[in-house]
């Protein structure tokens, strides 16, 4: 690994990564585990490869968890007891932040002063912890929110519950306290500045990435065999957490509309849904299956539990198109992963998805959530072999621009900026 002289000179030795509500050791695609877990894991591994030690602090959710686990060489996960050894709902976590913070501070106190050079908090709950640790340790706080309550609440699915006011207030506090805010796209940077009054000079845009060694094109036939799907099927796939915000129902409705337009498609159409309930989706875990029934497509809809490793790669390879119909998405890693496997994506034109998908070249963006519009886009991509081949090539080329190595380099630049701003502010205070 070659590192530029400038970057090598500014690399932190050890970073404390805070991830209170979910662990990078959890399987993404259900509950609280999703793109943030993948982001933390991938950037931590890349940092460790560059000689930066990473320690991830997360809440212990089982008494079987060891206090410290190695995620990868140079990357430790510290399980901090805070509340019962069991999963807690997101709304119960603010009450455990004091216990969690105490665990983080005690861990640091076992070491020589200056053990951690920088804190990187993920999601607002961790930002609350990072803000206090920053003041105690005298090191910069970098914060990545992954999602923002005000942005989410402005784009709710029909009937979905809004994020609570406590979260909005907590986010505003973290925005005011962090030394640097890392966002996924320039759109998110504008939202942060407009909705949270963030200082534009304190915001860094860092594109998330995709593991290009793992997510690669491969035999579609073999992938279909893995799931027992007919080789000549038309496969529309969804992968991710099942909740109204992610709108897998839009894919199901669009599939029903496709059958309405061409009933002969029923012999070949398969809708593959991989993932488990999450967020407000936990209130009605059977809702999507019931919808498939109501739409008369239960026989051609296949529900898979969250898929790990190569099985997820096979989902993407088996699909003619991967749908990302979310009402909001700060980026959408699934879109990149599918494209890296050579599968075009049809995505909602919201949040970061216009960056993750190159409209017309690597997939299509749909400006609404109407079944008719989605059916039209899916038809164009999945039922037109010439167009499919063209978009598949575009998908590969688009995804190849988003390696985690690049994201990590940009993140380390943001760390360097945070450190320099922090040191200047400290000098200013000293004068
Ligand atoms: N994922 C997975 N197995 C599944 C479905 C999803 O491992 O069955 C992972 C997927 O690889 C992706 C993450 O979950 O990296 C979802 O990230 P995304 O940014 O698409 O959505 P988020 O969960 O952050 O809202």
Boltz pocket constraint, residues with backbone or C-beta under 6 A from the ligand:
constraints:
  - pocket:
      binder: B
      contacts: [[A, 27], [A, 28], [A, 29], [A, 33], [A, 34], [A, 35], [A, 36], [A, 38], [A, 239], [A, 240], [A, 241], [A, 274], [A, 275], [A, 305], [A, 306], [A, 307], [A, 308], [A, 309], [A, 312], [A, 331], [A, 332], [A, 333], [A, 334], [A, 335], [A, 337]]
      max_distance: 6.0
